[in-house]
Amino acid sequence: MSRTAKSQILLVEDTPTLARSYIQFLRDEPYDIRHVETGAEALAELEKGRPDAILLDLRLPDMDGMEILRHIGSLDEGIGVIVITAHGSVQTAVTAMRLGAADFIVKPFTADRLKVTLRNVLETTKLKEIVETYRTEIDRGGFEGFVGSALCMQAVYRIIEAAASSKATVFITGESGTGKEVCAEAIKNRSPRRDKPFIAINCAAIPHDLMESEIFGHVKGAFTGALGEREGAAAMADGGTLFLDEICEMDLDLQAKLLRFIQTETYSKVGSSKVEKVDVRVICATNKEPMAEVKAGRFREDLYYRLHVIPMHLPPLRERDDDILRIAETFLRRYAEQEGKSFRAFGPAAAAILMAHEWPGNVRELQNAVHNIVVLNDAETVTPEMLPANLQKVEALAPPPAAAASAAEPEAGPPRPERRADVQSLSEEIRPLAAVERDYIENAIERCGGNIRTAAALLGIAPQTIYRKRAAWEEEDAATAAE
């Protein structure tokens, strides 16, 4: 909440003298207070807009305040309600809190009591909003077909949400297997065109001499083998979305026609002079560096700038930390159900290998690896022996069994003294927990050859946790050295 913005408070109190007293109590606080005397007026005010908090007297002339409380709860807007109750009606106030009231205050009360209660409720409500925003917008574990909560993916999710409502062209880049078509479908699903066609064309999979017909269609006799008229992807995507995957593979001559199509939304079928118009949102993707293709003369610069309105880059799997294991577990459950197998999780050693692998084929490679595991094996837990042959070689990056066991077991504690020791002598024997934790984590990293992702998998924590702790330790060491 900004310092200049005033919180909106709705006061529901049928006694004018009390209402004036409450307003007087809060005269120096940063609040805009609206006062109503009946339940009907309170409901009417809620229809006009959402206040930040409500001071609600339960005894009203036209209805029970509990009815208003139930209505507020049905709105599901997180309004902080403070119930005002007479002395001796605390049980009623407790019931009100079970219905969603944030707090209660018993008459008579002082100005300070009202100020503190109202301030606490407003701060709590604000914190709940921040937590909900973090949960739904910042720390999402998945989004429209994507699985993962890495920070780089949270940025992708936010761009998709922001770009979806527009008709602007989106240019998606990323290595093969990172989910470019999933991204295009996510944009479509979040857009006003969600119920309209989504037509995808892989420009690398269609011969150059057939690509123009594939996009714009052709008339009968336009070329050898054109035995009838055919609609192209542009016509089929009318009102919806046209996704051009691997667009950098498109022939230069066709790129010029595509540029005109995007600029005018008009085209002519192969072999026809008739101009046709459509309403299409274009999304394109490539696994190459488009500007390098422009400099090499393989991609038109004017088309690049026409398409590059909203750029999006999908990060490779190796940069997504513990998303690797989350995605693998998602595929494991999916394929185990499809194949009727018992798999439920990856064992620590297998998980460490997955985390250590670089995944040059990205999510697609991981998906195929998990499918291979499920088809060829059956157990509740995936072990290293079940991994595909290429992953078996990665096992060298993980610590040997003896080292793993050593890293997973804490050092023995200090010997129990035969008699009660004083605090000073105990302090020499018992190390602070934070110091033990640091040595424990650093030892695990060292045993894993410096591979933090492998160490994190064996320790059962996220790699980000280790990075954060190491940064904190470095700050502590720097501060200590400066003293």
N, C-alpha and C positions, 0 to 999 in steps of 0.2 A: 504494500500500500504506500503510495507516495505521500510525502509530508504535506502537500497542499491539498490532496483529495480528502474530502470529508466522508466519513462513514454514514450510510443511510440507516436510520433507526426508526422503526415503527413502534409507537407506544399505544397499546390497547388497554385503556383504563376508563371505566364509566364514571368515576368520581372526578369532576373537574378540578377540585381543590388539590387532590392528590396528584393529578396529572401535572398541574402547574408546579407543584413542589418538586416532582421528579425532573421536570424540564429545567427548573432553577438549579437543581443539584448539578446538572450536566452543562450549565451555561458556558463554562470555560473549556469544555472538551471539544475536539474536532469532529462534531457530529451535526448532521442535519436531521432534526427530529420531526416526524409527522405524527400527529395525535388523532386517534379515533376513539369513539366511546362505545361502539357496538361491534358485535361479531360480524354483522353484515357489512359494515363499513371496512372492517379489517380485511375481509375476503375481497372486497372491491379494490382495496389498495394493492393487494397481492396480484390481482389481475393486471394492474397498471405497470408493475415492475417489481423486481426482487430487491428487498432491503438487505443490508448486511447483517442486521440483528433485529429481533423483536422482543420487546418487553411486554409480556402477556399476562394480564389479570385473568384468573380462571373464572371469576364470578362476573358474568356480563348479563345485561338485562334481557337479551334476546336469544342467547344460546350459551351452552357450556363451553368454556375455553378449551376443553379437551377436543371438541369437534374441530376447532380451528387448528389445534396441534396435529390432529390426524390429517387434515387437509394439507398442512405444510409438509408433513412427512410424505404424502403422496406426490408432491411436486418434485421431490428428489433433487433439490437445488442446493442443499447444504446450508440452509439458513440457520444461524445460531439463535435459539429461542431461550429466553430467560423467563421462567414462570414466577409471577408474583403471587404469593399466597399468604393468608393470614396466619397468625401464630396458632399452633395447635393443629394445622393442616399439613404437617410435614409428610405424612403418609400419602396424601394426595399429590404432593410435589414429587415424591419418589415415583409414583405411578406415571406422572407426566414425563419424567426423565426416561422411563422405560418406553414411552411413546416417541421419544426422540428429542425431548428438551435438552439443552446443553447444560443448564444449571437452574437453580431456583434461589429466590431471596424472600425472606420472611418479613412481613410487616410487624412493627415499624422498623425501618432501617435508616442508617445514616447516609449522608452524601458520599462519604468515602467507601462505604460498603457497596453502594450502587456503582460507583466509578470503577472499583477494582473488579467486580464481577463482570461488568460489561466489557471492560478492557480485556480480561482473560478470555471471554467467549469470542471476541473478535479476533484475537491473536490465534486462538485454537482453530477457528474456522479458516483463517488465512493459511495456517500450516497444513490443514487437511487439503485445501485447494492446491497448494504447492506439491504435496505428496501425490495427489491424484494426477496432476499434470506430469510429474516425473514418471509415474507408473504408466500412463497412457501415451505420452508423447516423447519421453526421453529414454525410458528404460524398457522399451517394448521387446519382448522375447521373440516376436514374429510379426509379420505384416503382409497381408495379401499374397500368400504363397511363399514368402521368404521366411526362413527360420534363422534366428540369431539376434543377439542384443549388443554386439560390439559397437563402440562409439561410431565407427565409420559407417555402419549400417543404419544407425539412428539418423545420421545425416541424410542417407539415401531415402529413408522413410519420409522425412520431413519435406524433401524436395518433391517426392511423388505427390504428397498431399497438396503442396502448394501449386504444382504444375497441372494437376489433374483437371481443374475447372476451366483452364484456358484451352484455346484452340492452337496455341503456339506449337511449332514443331519442336520435338525433343530429340536430341542426339545423344545416344547412349554409347559409351565406350567401356571396354573391359576385356580381359582375357577370355578365351574360349572356356565355357563351362561356368561362368560367374553368374549366369541367370539373366541375361539381357532380355530374352523373350518374357520371362517371368515379370521383369520390371515393366515392360511394355504393357502386358496384360493388367498389371496392378494400376498403371496410370489410367487405362481404359475403364477398369472396374470402379475407380473412384471418380470418374468424370460423368458429366451429363449424358455421355454417349454409352453408358454402361449396358444398356439394353439393345444397342445397335450392333451391326456386324463388326467383327475383328478379323481382318484378313492379313495373314502373314505370308511373306514371300522371302525365301532364302536366295539372295542374289548370287551366291556362290554355287548353288546346286542346279541352276538352270542354264542351259547353253546360251551364249550371247545372242545368237540369231533368233532365239525364241523368247528372249526376255521382254522385248517390246510388246509382243502379243500377249504375254503373260500378264503384263501390267495394264495395257490399254485395250486388249482384245483385238479381233480381226474380223473381216467380212469374208464371205465365201469367195474363193479363188484368189485371195490376197497373195498366196504363195503356194508352192507345191505341197499338197497334203491338206490345204485348208478347204475341207469339203463342205463346211457350213459356217455360219456366222457364230462368233463366240464372244461372250462377255469377258472382260478382263477384271483384274483385281480392283482397279479404280472404280468401276461400275458396281461391283459386288460390295465394296466398302462404303458406298454412298450413304451418308448420314452417320457413319461410324468411324472406324480407325483403320488405317493402312500401315502395317509394320513392315519395313524394308530392312531385313537382317543382312549383315555383311555387305553394306551398300558400297564399300570401297572396291568391291569386285565388279561393279557395274561398268559396262563399256562406255567410253567417253562420248560417243555419239548419242547414246541413250540418256546420258547424264544431262545433255542439253535439253532434251525433250522433257525430262523429269523436272528440270528447273522451270520450264515454261508452265508445266502442269501445276506445280506448287504455287507459282505466282498468280496464275489466272484461274485455277481449278477447272480448266477446260482441257480437252484432249480429243484426238481423232483416232479411231481404230485403224489398225494396219490395213491399207488398201482402200481407205475411205477418206473423203474430204469433209465429211459432216463433222461439225464441231459439237461436242457434247459437254455438258457441265455437271459437276457433282459437288457435294459438300463432304469433304474428307479431312480428317485430322491425320497428319503424317508423323510417324515415329520411326526413326531409323537407328541402326546400331552397327558397330564394327569392332573387330578384335584387333584392328591395326591402329596406328597413330595417324589420324586423319590429316593433320598438318604436314606430316612427313610425306604422305601420299600426294598432297597438293604440291609440295616442293619438288617431288620426283616427276611431276607431270601426269600422274595417273588418276588424279581426282581434280575436277574443276574447282577453282578457287571461288567463283561466284556461287556455285552450288553449295560449297562448304559453308559459306557465310549465310546463305539462305536457310540452310538446315540447322545451323549451330545457334539456334535461338535460346534454347534451354539445354545446356550441356549437363550430362550426368555421367559419373564414372563409378563403375561397380568394382569394389576392391577385390583383389585375389583372396582366396581362402586362407593362404598362409599369413595374411595380415589381420585375420579376424579372431585370433587367440582361441578362447574356449568355445567359440561358436563351432569349431571343428567337431568337438565331442557332442555338442547339442544336436547338430545336424545329423551326425552319424547315428545317434540314439533314435532320432525321429525316423530315419530310414530303417533302422533295425526293427522298430515296432511295426512299421508299415509292412515290411516284407515278411516278417515273422507271421503276421496275421494272414497275409496273402498265401504264404506257402504252408501254413499250418504247423509252424515250428514253435519251439519253446523259448526262444531267445528273449531276454528281458534287459540285459545290460552288457557293457564291456568291462572285463576285468581290468584291474589297475595296470598290469603290464601291457595289455593290448591297447588300452587308452593312451598310455605313454607313447607307444609307437605311432598311433594316429596323430598325436600332438606333435611328434618330432618330424613327421614326413612333410615335405614341402608342398605337395599336392599341385604339381604343374598343370593338371587337368581340372583343378578346382572342384566345385561342387559335383560336377558330372562324374569326375573320377572317383570321388568319395562315394557317390551313389552306387556306381558300378561295383566298387569294392565291397560295400555292405551287402549288395544283392548277391554277389559271389559267395560271401560268407554264409548267408542264410540258406542258399540253395544247396551248398555242398556239405553243410554241417547241421547239427541239431544239439542244442544244450541250452541251459538257462543263461550262461555267461560266456561271452566271447573270450577265448584265450589266444595268445600269440600264434600257436600252431594252426589256428583256423584262418589266419589272415592270408590274402593272396600272396603269391611268390614274391612279387616286387616289394611288398611291405615287409616280408620276412627279413630282407637285407637291412631294413631300418632298425632292427632290433639292436644292432651294435651301438646305436645312439643312446639306448636306455641302459641303466646300470645293471650289472649282473645280479642274480637273485640274492647273493649274500650281501651285496652293497645295498640293494633295495631294502632288504630286511633291516639292515643297520640303520638306514635313513628313516625307516618307518617306526623304529623303536627308540624311545627316549633313553638317555643315559640313566644309569642307576642313580637313585637319589643318595644323599649323604648317609653314612652309617648312623643308625640310631644310637644316641649317646646313652651310656649306662646310667648316668645321673643327669638331673636337670642342669642345663647350661645357661649361663647368663646371655642376654641379648647380644652383647658385643662379640662373644665367642661364636654364637650361632651365625651372626652376620658374616663371619669369615668362612663358614661352611656352606651356607645356603645362598645361592646366587639369585638375583632378581629374576622374576619370570620373563621380563622383556629381554634380558640378556640371554637367557636360555633359548628363547624363541629365535632370536637372531642367529645364534650359533647353529641351532637346529636347521634353520632354512638355508643358511650359507653352506652348511655341510652337505645338505641334499643337493644343492646346485653344483657344488664341487664334484660330488660323486657322479653327477649326470653330465660331466664334462662341460659345465658352463651352460648347458641347455636349460633355460628357465621354463620353457613350456613342458619339457619332460619332467622336471622337478615338481612343477605345479600339479601335474597329473598324478604323480606318485604321492604327493602330500595331500591331495584331495582339495585343493584350493584353486582359485582362478589365477592365471598369470598376472593379471592386473594387480592382484593383492600383493604379489611379491614385488612388482615394480613400485607400488606405492610405499611399501615398507622400506625398500632400499633407498628411496628418495628421502624418506624421513630420517633414516639412519645417517645418510650423508649430511643432512642439515644439522643433526645432533653432533656429528663429528666435527663439522666446520665451526659450530658454536663453541664446542669444547676447546678446539685449537685456538680460537680467538681470545679465550679468557686468559 
